[in-house]
């Protein structure tokens, strides 16, 4: 079964909360509201910050906020940042994929098409849809 990790689910929840907020939010507040571990949120926030999705400010008036418009973020972008390249099978994780059974594999073409279709669906779901 194709399944996203908890980390991706929590990243989407965190970004959604930031998108709806009119002010900066601390990770302590997010952890308290969502029930997500503070330490796990730190790990997620770091990935999102390095990707340029969020920004953080320290201090009494600090916290996290979106660094980009919410409408510019879609599920595919979020999934790739949190989970890495996505593919139904390891040899279909991108355009430069490598398969040990190249030329002999009878399923690769169909699986790659299914993978492309899934990515298109994930692109259609915007952060603003949550």
Secondary structure, DSSP 4 states (H G I P E B T S, - for coil): -----HHHHHHHHHHHHHHH-SS-B-HHHHHHHH---HHHHHHHHHHHHHTTSEEEE-STT-EEEESS-GGG-BHHHHHHHHH-S--SSGGGSSTT---TTTTT-SSHHHHHHHHHHHHHHHHH-BGGG-
